[in-house]
């Protein structure tokens, strides 16, 4: 038996398999309710800078990694980012505020509702073929779900680097703590006048 594939079929094989996201409509509605996911937030940029510095200190890196606040709706929206000068041209030239759901690791974190630590993404066949590995030269990832007071996972806080990094339990704890910190800040903003 011979199967016919459309011209688009090869694209499907290049996409990392994403787990089903049954909470996407609830999450998109919650992001709209909070007024998030439509523009960069300077508060989130400052938060990303804090996160990058803490990650650098934790791992003893010579350079500061890239850090994001990534909100996940119908796509990924970079709501806050810190890019060190050494990576600025690469990140700004490739990374837009909106990223397809098949790029990166944050959609996996959101759907699983669990932190994800990849010391070296190439050690994980499921994640090694992700488009950002080649486009942004991402070799390590540490991210945690950003869960608000309603229990809705809005997105992630994460750090990426172009070299493998031994995040370990300390990295996992850092990401969880920083995600909880940002979630608390979002909770405080809710109900404040615009």
Residue frames as a rotation matrix with the C-alpha (Angstrom) as fourth column:
UNK 1
0.584 0.812 0.000 0.00
0.812 -0.584 0.000 0.00
0.000 0.000 -1.000 0.00
UNK 2
-0.524 -0.755 0.394 1.41
0.764 -0.622 -0.175 3.39
0.377 0.209 0.902 -0.98
UNK 3
0.320 0.582 -0.748 0.63
0.821 -0.565 -0.088 6.55
-0.473 -0.585 -0.658 0.98
UNK 4
0.062 -0.221 0.973 0.53
0.694 -0.692 -0.201 9.98
0.718 0.688 0.110 -0.61
UNK 5
-0.005 -0.108 -0.994 1.77
0.862 -0.504 0.051 12.99
-0.506 -0.857 0.096 1.39
UNK 6
0.922 0.314 0.226 1.17
0.383 -0.822 -0.421 16.63
0.053 0.475 -0.879 0.59
UNK 7
0.222 -0.863 0.453 4.07
0.313 -0.377 -0.872 19.02
0.923 0.336 0.187 0.02
UNK 8
0.244 -0.076 0.967 3.62
-0.731 -0.669 0.132 20.16
0.637 -0.739 -0.219 3.63
UNK 9
0.918 0.216 -0.334 4.07
0.007 0.831 0.557 16.70
0.398 -0.513 0.761 5.12
UNK 10
0.065 -0.951 -0.302 7.87
0.646 0.271 -0.714 16.99
0.760 -0.149 0.632 5.61
UNK 11
-0.308 -0.132 0.942 7.28
-0.413 -0.873 -0.257 20.08
0.857 -0.469 0.215 7.76
UNK 12
0.678 0.676 0.289 5.24
-0.563 0.224 0.796 18.00
0.473 -0.702 0.532 10.17
UNK 13
0.722 -0.459 -0.517 8.14
0.542 0.840 0.010 15.65
0.430 -0.287 0.856 10.77
UNK 14
-0.301 -0.880 0.367 10.42
0.424 -0.468 -0.775 18.57
0.854 -0.077 0.514 11.55
UNK 15
0.076 0.411 0.908 8.15
-0.604 -0.706 0.370 19.83
0.793 -0.577 0.194 14.32
UNK 16
-0.937 -0.346 0.036 8.77
-0.220 0.510 -0.831 18.62
0.270 -0.787 -0.555 17.84
UNK 17
-0.251 0.880 -0.403 5.81
0.486 0.474 0.734 16.67
0.837 -0.011 -0.546 19.15
UNK 18
-0.728 0.114 0.676 3.81
-0.542 -0.699 -0.467 18.81
0.419 -0.706 0.571 21.53
UNK 19
-0.841 0.512 -0.176 1.59
0.523 0.684 -0.508 17.21
-0.140 -0.519 -0.843 24.12
UNK 20
-0.097 0.883 0.460 -2.13
0.703 -0.267 0.660 18.07
0.705 0.387 -0.594 23.78
UNK 21
-0.976 -0.220 0.003 -2.92
0.169 -0.760 -0.627 21.44
0.140 -0.611 0.779 25.36
UNK 22
-0.237 0.963 -0.129 -6.42
0.846 0.270 0.459 21.13
0.477 -0.001 -0.879 26.81
UNK 23
0.145 0.270 -0.952 -6.09
0.834 -0.551 -0.030 24.32
-0.533 -0.789 -0.305 28.86
UNK 24
-0.729 -0.542 0.418 -5.26
0.685 -0.576 0.446 26.64
-0.001 0.611 0.791 25.94
UNK 25
-0.068 0.739 0.670 -8.69
0.472 -0.568 0.674 28.35
0.879 0.363 -0.310 25.75
UNK 26
0.774 0.332 -0.539 -8.79
0.619 -0.219 0.754 28.95
0.132 -0.918 -0.375 29.52
UNK 27
-0.066 -0.907 -0.417 -5.21
0.841 -0.275 0.466 30.28
-0.537 -0.320 0.781 29.45
UNK 28
-0.650 -0.150 0.745 -5.88
0.649 -0.618 0.443 32.63
0.394 0.771 0.499 26.52
UNK 29
0.382 0.867 0.321 -8.96
0.444 -0.477 0.759 34.00
0.811 -0.147 -0.566 28.28
UNK 30
0.679 -0.177 -0.712 -7.03
0.697 -0.150 0.702 34.51
-0.231 -0.973 0.021 31.52
UNK 31
-0.460 -0.886 0.051 -4.22
0.839 -0.416 0.351 36.33
-0.289 0.205 0.935 29.71
UNK 32
-0.363 0.421 0.831 -6.79
0.476 -0.683 0.554 38.66
0.801 0.597 0.047 28.11
UNK 33
0.691 0.674 -0.259 -8.42
0.527 -0.224 0.820 39.22
0.495 -0.703 -0.510 31.51
UNK 34
0.419 -0.638 -0.646 -5.04
0.722 -0.197 0.663 40.20
-0.550 -0.745 0.378 32.96
UNK 35
0.947 -0.051 -0.318 -4.19
-0.218 -0.828 -0.516 42.37
-0.237 0.558 -0.795 29.96
UNK 36
0.037 -0.981 0.189 -1.06
-0.448 0.153 0.881 40.32
-0.893 -0.117 -0.434 29.27
UNK 37
-0.143 -0.244 0.959 0.41
0.542 0.791 0.282 38.95
-0.828 0.560 0.019 26.08
UNK 38
0.759 0.458 0.463 -0.16
0.637 -0.371 -0.676 41.93
-0.138 0.807 -0.574 23.81
UNK 39
0.711 -0.569 0.413 2.88
-0.277 -0.767 -0.580 44.09
0.646 0.298 -0.703 24.55
UNK 40
-0.197 -0.865 -0.461 6.28
0.484 0.324 -0.813 43.89
0.853 -0.383 0.355 26.16
UNK 41
0.898 0.434 -0.069 6.18
0.241 -0.353 0.904 44.63
0.368 -0.829 -0.422 29.87
UNK 42
0.181 -0.882 0.436 9.09
-0.442 -0.469 -0.765 46.69
0.879 -0.054 -0.474 31.22
UNK 43
0.342 0.005 0.940 8.50
-0.927 0.166 0.336 45.07
-0.155 -0.986 0.062 34.62
UNK 44
0.926 0.033 0.376 9.00
0.003 0.996 -0.094 41.65
-0.377 0.088 0.922 33.01
UNK 45
0.618 -0.781 0.094 12.15
0.058 -0.074 -0.996 42.85
0.784 0.621 -0.001 31.24
UNK 46
0.050 -0.588 0.807 13.56
-0.876 -0.414 -0.247 43.87
0.479 -0.695 -0.536 34.64
UNK 47
0.612 0.244 0.752 12.49
-0.629 0.726 0.276 40.51
-0.479 -0.642 0.598 36.06
UNK 48
0.963 -0.270 0.000 14.24
0.200 0.714 -0.671 38.67
0.181 0.646 0.742 33.20
UNK 49
0.257 -0.908 0.331 17.42
-0.375 -0.409 -0.832 40.63
0.891 0.090 -0.446 33.97
UNK 50
0.157 -0.129 0.979 17.21
-0.985 0.056 0.165 39.60
-0.076 -0.990 -0.118 37.66
UNK 51
0.870 0.261 0.419 16.67
-0.253 0.965 -0.076 35.99
-0.424 -0.040 0.905 36.62
UNK 52
0.783 -0.616 -0.085 19.64
0.096 0.255 -0.962 36.02
0.614 0.745 0.259 34.23
UNK 53
0.038 -0.800 0.599 21.95
-0.716 -0.440 -0.541 37.44
0.697 -0.409 -0.590 36.90
UNK 54
0.296 0.123 0.947 20.83
-0.866 0.452 0.212 34.86
-0.402 -0.883 0.241 39.47
UNK 55
0.987 0.054 0.148 21.32
0.016 0.899 -0.437 32.05
-0.157 0.434 0.887 36.93
UNK 56
0.491 -0.870 0.052 24.78
-0.186 -0.163 -0.969 33.37
0.851 0.466 -0.242 36.11
UNK 57
-0.054 -0.494 0.868 25.72
-0.958 -0.218 -0.184 33.45
0.280 -0.842 -0.461 39.78
UNK 58
0.643 0.408 0.649 24.28
-0.616 0.779 0.121 29.98
-0.456 -0.477 0.752 40.40
UNK 59
0.955 -0.202 0.215 26.25
0.286 0.813 -0.508 28.31
-0.072 0.547 0.834 37.63
UNK 60
0.262 -0.909 -0.325 29.38
0.204 -0.277 0.939 30.44
-0.943 -0.312 0.113 37.86
UNK 61
0.543 -0.003 0.840 29.08
0.837 0.088 -0.541 31.44
-0.073 0.996 0.050 34.21
UNK 62
-0.588 -0.772 -0.240 31.50
0.693 -0.634 0.344 33.98
-0.418 0.036 0.908 32.82
UNK 63
-0.928 0.338 0.158 28.67
-0.148 -0.722 0.675 35.51
0.342 0.603 0.720 30.78
UNK 64
-0.536 0.824 0.186 25.05
-0.461 -0.101 -0.882 36.21
-0.707 -0.558 0.434 31.55
UNK 65
-0.775 0.312 0.549 22.55
0.573 0.713 0.403 33.86
-0.266 0.627 -0.732 29.85
UNK 66
-0.745 0.644 0.174 19.42
-0.326 -0.579 0.747 34.96
0.582 0.500 0.641 28.00
UNK 67
-0.841 0.526 -0.129 16.27
0.380 0.405 -0.831 34.99
-0.385 -0.748 -0.541 30.18
UNK 68
-0.744 0.649 0.158 12.62
-0.074 -0.315 0.946 35.22
0.664 0.692 0.283 29.17
UNK 69
-0.544 0.816 0.196 9.13
-0.168 0.124 -0.978 35.69
-0.822 -0.565 0.070 30.49
UNK 70
-0.948 0.145 -0.283 7.18
-0.244 0.239 0.940 33.78
0.204 0.960 -0.191 27.89
UNK 71
-0.333 0.911 0.242 3.37
-0.566 0.012 -0.824 33.84
-0.754 -0.411 0.512 27.84
UNK 72
-0.989 -0.033 0.145 1.64
0.076 0.726 0.684 31.01
-0.127 0.687 -0.715 26.00
UNK 73
-0.103 0.978 -0.181 -1.65
-0.536 -0.208 -0.818 31.69
-0.838 0.013 0.546 24.25
UNK 74
0.908 0.408 0.097 -2.34
-0.109 0.453 -0.885 30.84
-0.405 0.793 0.456 20.62
UNK 75
0.515 -0.857 -0.018 1.38
0.224 0.155 -0.962 31.32
0.827 0.492 0.272 20.16
UNK 76
0.173 -0.535 -0.827 4.29
0.980 0.009 0.199 32.21
-0.099 -0.845 0.526 22.42
UNK 77
0.715 0.074 0.695 4.61
0.223 -0.967 -0.126 35.86
0.662 0.245 -0.708 23.33
UNK 78
-0.264 -0.872 -0.413 7.91
0.863 -0.023 -0.504 37.14
0.430 -0.490 0.759 24.70
UNK 79
0.729 0.662 0.176 6.55
0.472 -0.671 0.572 39.53
0.497 -0.334 -0.801 27.31
UNK 80
0.811 -0.570 0.128 9.92
-0.518 -0.600 0.609 40.13
-0.271 -0.561 -0.783 28.96
UNK 81
0.791 -0.611 -0.005 13.48
0.523 0.680 -0.514 39.36
0.317 0.404 0.858 27.94
UNK 82
0.643 -0.742 -0.191 17.03
-0.474 -0.581 0.661 40.02
-0.601 -0.334 -0.726 28.98
UNK 83
0.875 -0.431 0.221 19.65
0.446 0.539 -0.715 39.54
0.189 0.724 0.664 26.30
UNK 84
0.365 -0.815 -0.449 23.31
0.333 -0.336 0.881 40.08
-0.869 -0.471 0.148 27.18
UNK 85
0.390 -0.227 -0.893 25.27
-0.674 -0.731 -0.108 42.18
-0.628 0.644 -0.438 24.68
UNK 86
-0.662 -0.744 0.092 27.16
-0.497 0.527 0.690 39.13
-0.561 0.411 -0.718 23.36
UNK 87
-0.677 0.467 0.569 23.89
0.589 0.807 0.038 37.50
-0.442 0.361 -0.821 22.23
UNK 88
-0.179 0.692 -0.700 21.93
-0.071 -0.718 -0.692 40.62
-0.981 -0.075 0.178 21.26
UNK 89
-0.452 -0.021 -0.892 22.48
-0.850 -0.293 0.438 40.46
-0.270 0.956 0.115 17.49
UNK 90
-0.961 0.059 -0.271 21.63
-0.045 0.931 0.361 36.79
0.273 0.359 -0.892 17.30
UNK 91
-0.606 0.767 -0.212 18.52
0.656 0.331 -0.678 36.96
-0.450 -0.550 -0.704 19.46
UNK 92
-0.151 0.575 -0.804 17.15
-0.165 -0.816 -0.554 40.24
-0.975 0.049 0.218 18.10
UNK 93
-0.597 -0.153 -0.787 17.73
-0.773 -0.150 0.616 39.13
-0.212 0.977 -0.028 14.51
UNK 94
-0.843 0.234 -0.484 15.82
-0.020 0.886 0.463 35.87
0.537 0.399 -0.743 14.90
UNK 95
-0.630 0.574 -0.523 13.52
0.773 0.401 -0.492 36.15
-0.072 -0.714 -0.696 17.85
UNK 96
-0.501 0.590 0.633 10.30
-0.038 -0.746 0.665 38.05
0.864 0.310 0.396 17.39
UNK 97
-0.617 0.369 0.695 7.83
-0.787 -0.282 -0.549 38.93
-0.007 -0.886 0.464 20.13
UNK 98
0.504 0.813 0.290 5.60
-0.751 0.579 -0.318 36.13
-0.426 -0.058 0.903 18.83
UNK 99
-0.654 -0.745 -0.131 7.00
-0.747 0.608 0.269 32.66
-0.121 0.274 -0.954 18.35
UNK 100
0.079 0.695 -0.715 5.22
-0.639 0.585 0.499 29.59
0.765 0.418 0.490 16.94
UNK 101
0.629 0.274 0.727 4.27
-0.766 0.380 0.519 26.92
-0.134 -0.883 0.449 19.47
UNK 102
0.962 -0.264 -0.064 6.56
0.240 0.938 -0.249 24.38
0.126 0.225 0.966 17.79
UNK 103
0.146 -0.948 0.282 9.69
0.124 -0.265 -0.956 26.43
0.982 0.174 0.079 18.59
UNK 104
-0.370 -0.405 0.836 11.28
-0.721 -0.442 -0.534 26.20
0.586 -0.800 -0.129 21.99
UNK 105
-0.734 -0.046 -0.677 10.60
0.294 0.878 -0.379 24.26
0.612 -0.477 -0.631 25.13
UNK 106
-0.904 0.350 0.244 8.18
-0.414 -0.582 -0.700 26.53
-0.103 -0.734 0.672 26.98
UNK 107
-0.032 0.957 -0.288 5.00
-0.881 0.109 0.461 24.97
0.472 0.268 0.840 25.50
UNK 108
-0.100 -0.072 -0.992 6.12
0.155 0.984 -0.087 21.63
0.983 -0.162 -0.087 26.97
UNK 109
-0.943 -0.282 -0.177 6.55
0.229 -0.163 -0.960 23.24
0.241 -0.946 0.218 30.40
UNK 110
-0.638 0.753 0.161 3.11
-0.770 -0.627 -0.117 24.84
0.013 -0.198 0.980 30.21
UNK 111
0.162 0.748 -0.644 1.26
-0.658 0.568 0.494 21.70
0.735 0.344 0.584 29.13
UNK 112
-0.138 -0.303 -0.943 3.08
0.376 0.865 -0.333 19.46
0.916 -0.401 -0.005 31.62
UNK 113
0.754 0.401 0.521 2.72
-0.220 -0.593 0.775 22.09
0.619 -0.698 -0.359 34.38
UNK 114
0.803 -0.573 -0.162 6.22
0.459 0.422 0.782 21.13
-0.380 -0.702 0.602 35.54
UNK 115
0.481 -0.749 -0.456 9.64
-0.653 -0.653 0.384 22.71
-0.585 0.113 -0.803 35.39
UNK 116
0.942 -0.260 0.215 11.98
0.337 0.701 -0.629 21.43
0.013 0.665 0.747 32.71
UNK 117
0.473 -0.870 -0.144 15.76
-0.576 -0.428 0.697 21.39
-0.667 -0.246 -0.703 33.08
UNK 118
0.935 -0.265 0.237 17.88
0.353 0.619 -0.702 20.42
0.039 0.740 0.672 30.08
UNK 119
0.414 -0.862 -0.293 21.57
0.079 -0.287 0.955 20.67
-0.907 -0.418 -0.051 30.92
UNK 120
-0.755 -0.549 -0.360 22.36
-0.354 -0.122 0.927 19.81
-0.553 0.827 -0.102 27.29
UNK 121
0.209 0.954 -0.217 19.40
-0.738 0.007 -0.675 19.73
-0.642 0.301 0.705 24.92
UNK 122
-0.009 -0.270 -0.963 21.33
-0.909 0.403 -0.105 17.44
0.416 0.875 -0.249 22.56
UNK 123
-0.930 -0.307 0.201 21.16
-0.367 0.801 -0.473 14.70
-0.016 -0.514 -0.858 25.21
UNK 124
-0.351 0.898 0.264 17.37
0.002 0.283 -0.959 14.54
-0.936 -0.337 -0.101 24.71
UNK 125
-0.857 -0.047 0.513 16.29
0.487 0.246 0.838 13.32
-0.166 0.968 -0.188 21.25
UNK 126
0.122 0.989 0.081 12.78
0.987 -0.113 -0.113 14.71
-0.102 0.094 -0.990 21.76
UNK 127
0.759 0.191 -0.623 14.18
0.304 -0.949 0.080 18.21
-0.576 -0.250 -0.778 22.24
UNK 128
-0.228 -0.973 -0.045 17.41
0.370 -0.129 0.920 18.15
-0.900 0.193 0.390 20.20
UNK 129
-0.548 0.040 0.835 15.58
0.836 0.030 0.547 18.73
-0.004 0.999 -0.050 16.92
UNK 130
0.402 0.746 -0.532 13.80
0.729 -0.612 -0.307 21.82
-0.554 -0.265 -0.789 18.13
UNK 131
0.607 -0.130 0.784 14.14
0.652 -0.482 -0.585 24.76
0.454 0.867 -0.208 15.68
UNK 132
0.926 -0.237 0.295 15.72
-0.331 -0.886 0.326 27.02
0.184 -0.399 -0.898 18.30
UNK 133
0.625 -0.755 0.200 18.69
0.377 0.516 0.769 24.68
-0.684 -0.405 0.607 18.76
UNK 134
-0.088 -0.670 0.737 20.09
0.989 0.029 0.145 25.72
-0.118 0.742 0.660 15.39
UNK 135
0.384 0.313 0.869 18.53
0.594 -0.804 0.027 29.16
0.707 0.506 -0.494 14.95
UNK 136
0.786 -0.058 0.616 19.46
-0.415 -0.788 0.455 30.53
0.459 -0.613 -0.643 18.37
UNK 137
-0.155 -0.888 -0.434 22.21
-0.194 0.458 -0.868 28.02
0.969 -0.050 -0.243 19.16
UNK 138
0.348 0.364 0.864 20.40
-0.916 -0.066 0.396 26.98
0.201 -0.929 0.311 22.35
UNK 139
-0.308 -0.505 -0.807 22.23
-0.249 0.861 -0.444 24.19
0.919 0.064 -0.390 24.14
UNK 140
-0.814 0.114 -0.569 20.77
0.555 0.443 -0.704 24.43
0.172 -0.889 -0.424 27.64
UNK 141
-0.254 0.839 0.482 17.35
-0.211 -0.534 0.819 25.33
0.944 0.106 0.312 28.98
UNK 142
-0.818 0.175 -0.548 15.89
0.574 0.306 -0.759 25.82
0.035 -0.936 -0.350 32.44
UNK 143
-0.653 0.656 0.379 12.26
-0.379 -0.716 0.586 26.84
0.656 0.239 0.716 32.74
UNK 144
-0.864 0.449 -0.227 9.34
0.439 0.451 -0.777 26.72
-0.247 -0.771 -0.587 35.16
UNK 145
-0.213 0.876 0.433 5.61
0.793 -0.104 0.600 27.28
0.570 0.471 -0.673 34.76
UNK 146
-0.975 0.031 0.221 4.21
-0.120 -0.909 -0.399 30.68
0.189 -0.416 0.890 35.67
UNK 147
-0.393 0.850 -0.351 1.06
0.719 0.522 0.460 29.76
0.574 -0.072 -0.816 37.57
UNK 148
-0.568 0.225 0.792 -1.30
-0.341 -0.940 0.023 32.48
0.749 -0.256 0.610 38.77
UNK 149
-0.786 0.246 0.567 -3.59
-0.582 0.011 -0.813 32.53
-0.206 -0.969 0.134 41.81
UNK 150
0.280 0.954 -0.109 -6.39
-0.928 0.240 -0.284 30.79
-0.244 0.181 0.953 39.85
UNK 151
0.158 -0.312 0.937 -4.14
-0.067 0.943 0.326 27.82
-0.985 -0.115 0.128 39.07
UNK 152
0.974 0.181 0.136 -3.83
0.132 0.034 -0.991 28.84
-0.183 0.983 0.009 35.42
UNK 153
-0.002 -0.995 0.099 -0.40
0.643 0.075 0.762 28.35
-0.766 0.065 0.640 33.88
UNK 154
0.742 0.326 -0.586 0.10
-0.070 -0.831 -0.552 31.60
-0.667 0.451 -0.593 31.98
UNK 155
0.763 -0.597 -0.247 3.50
-0.348 -0.057 -0.936 30.77
0.545 0.800 -0.251 30.52
UNK 156
0.618 -0.639 -0.458 7.03
0.758 0.638 0.134 30.31
0.206 -0.430 0.879 31.76
UNK 157
0.727 -0.683 -0.066 10.09
-0.643 -0.712 0.284 31.96
-0.241 -0.164 -0.957 33.14
UNK 158
0.866 -0.413 0.283 13.19
0.461 0.877 -0.132 30.48
-0.194 0.244 0.950 31.55
UNK 159
0.360 -0.858 -0.366 16.89
-0.628 -0.513 0.585 30.81
-0.690 0.019 -0.723 30.90
UNK 160
0.950 -0.150 0.274 18.72
0.298 0.701 -0.648 29.57
-0.095 0.697 0.710 27.81
UNK 161
0.339 -0.897 -0.284 22.40
-0.514 -0.430 0.742 29.44
-0.788 -0.106 -0.607 27.01
UNK 162
0.658 -0.148 -0.738 24.55
-0.721 0.159 -0.675 28.53
0.217 0.976 -0.002 24.02
UNK 163
-0.507 -0.810 -0.296 26.64
-0.592 0.576 -0.564 26.11
0.627 -0.111 -0.771 26.08
UNK 164
0.208 0.528 -0.823 25.59
0.347 0.747 0.567 23.05
0.914 -0.404 -0.028 28.10
UNK 165
-0.356 -0.257 0.898 25.11
-0.660 -0.611 -0.437 24.04
0.661 -0.749 0.048 31.75
UNK 166
-0.630 0.092 -0.771 24.85
0.451 0.852 -0.267 21.88
0.632 -0.515 -0.578 34.86
UNK 167
-0.163 0.653 0.739 21.63
-0.488 -0.705 0.515 23.40
0.858 -0.276 0.433 36.29
UNK 168
-0.799 -0.193 -0.570 21.02
0.278 0.722 -0.634 20.53
0.533 -0.665 -0.523 38.72
UNK 169
-0.017 0.813 -0.581 18.59
0.971 0.151 0.183 20.74
0.237 -0.562 -0.793 41.63
UNK 170
-0.416 -0.191 -0.889 19.78
0.540 -0.838 -0.073 24.27
-0.732 -0.510 0.452 42.47
UNK 171
-0.991 0.062 -0.120 18.77
-0.134 -0.561 0.817 25.41
-0.016 0.825 0.564 38.97
UNK 172
-0.436 0.881 -0.185 15.42
0.549 0.423 0.721 23.69
0.713 0.212 -0.668 39.31
UNK 173
-0.029 0.385 -0.922 14.83
0.975 -0.194 -0.111 25.36
-0.222 -0.902 -0.370 42.67
UNK 174
-0.767 -0.307 -0.563 15.86
0.207 -0.950 0.235 28.76
-0.607 0.064 0.792 41.27
UNK 175
-0.898 0.435 0.071 13.41
-0.020 -0.201 0.979 28.51
0.440 0.878 0.189 38.37
UNK 176
-0.142 0.884 -0.445 10.53
0.798 0.368 0.477 27.43
0.585 -0.287 -0.758 40.61
UNK 177
-0.180 0.011 -0.984 11.25
0.838 -0.522 -0.159 30.20
-0.515 -0.853 0.084 43.11
UNK 178
-0.900 -0.206 -0.384 11.49
0.006 -0.887 0.461 32.88
-0.435 0.413 0.800 40.42
UNK 179
-0.684 0.726 0.071 8.28
0.249 0.140 0.958 31.66
0.685 0.674 -0.277 38.75
UNK 180
0.049 0.698 -0.714 6.46
0.976 0.120 0.183 31.88
0.214 -0.706 -0.675 42.09
UNK 181
-0.481 -0.316 -0.818 7.91
0.550 -0.835 -0.001 35.36
-0.683 -0.451 0.575 42.64
UNK 182
-0.991 0.110 -0.073 6.67
-0.126 -0.618 0.776 36.64
0.040 0.779 0.626 39.28
UNK 183
-0.381 0.907 -0.180 3.27
0.571 0.384 0.726 35.00
0.727 0.174 -0.664 39.77
UNK 184
-0.042 0.322 -0.946 2.94
0.955 -0.266 -0.133 36.87
-0.294 -0.909 -0.297 43.07
UNK 185
-0.792 -0.286 -0.539 3.82
0.144 -0.946 0.290 40.14
-0.593 0.152 0.791 41.31
UNK 186
-0.836 0.545 0.066 1.12
0.042 -0.056 0.998 39.46
0.547 0.837 0.024 38.70
UNK 187
-0.125 0.809 -0.575 -1.39
0.900 0.337 0.278 38.72
0.418 -0.483 -0.769 41.46
UNK 188
-0.323 -0.066 -0.944 -0.58
0.682 -0.708 -0.184 42.07
-0.656 -0.703 0.274 43.07
UNK 189
-0.980 -0.083 -0.181 -1.12
-0.067 -0.719 0.692 43.89
-0.187 0.690 0.699 39.77
UNK 190
-0.566 0.823 0.040 -4.58
0.555 0.345 0.757 42.40
0.610 0.451 -0.652 39.33
UNK 191
0.334 0.813 -0.477 -7.25
0.933 -0.214 0.288 44.77
0.132 -0.541 -0.830 40.49
UNK 192
-0.342 -0.487 -0.804 -4.97
0.521 -0.810 0.270 47.81
-0.782 -0.327 0.531 40.40
UNK 193
0.712 0.609 -0.350 -6.25
0.061 -0.549 -0.834 50.68
-0.700 0.572 -0.428 38.24
UNK 194
0.423 -0.525 0.739 -4.67
0.905 0.283 -0.317 50.92
-0.043 0.803 0.595 34.80
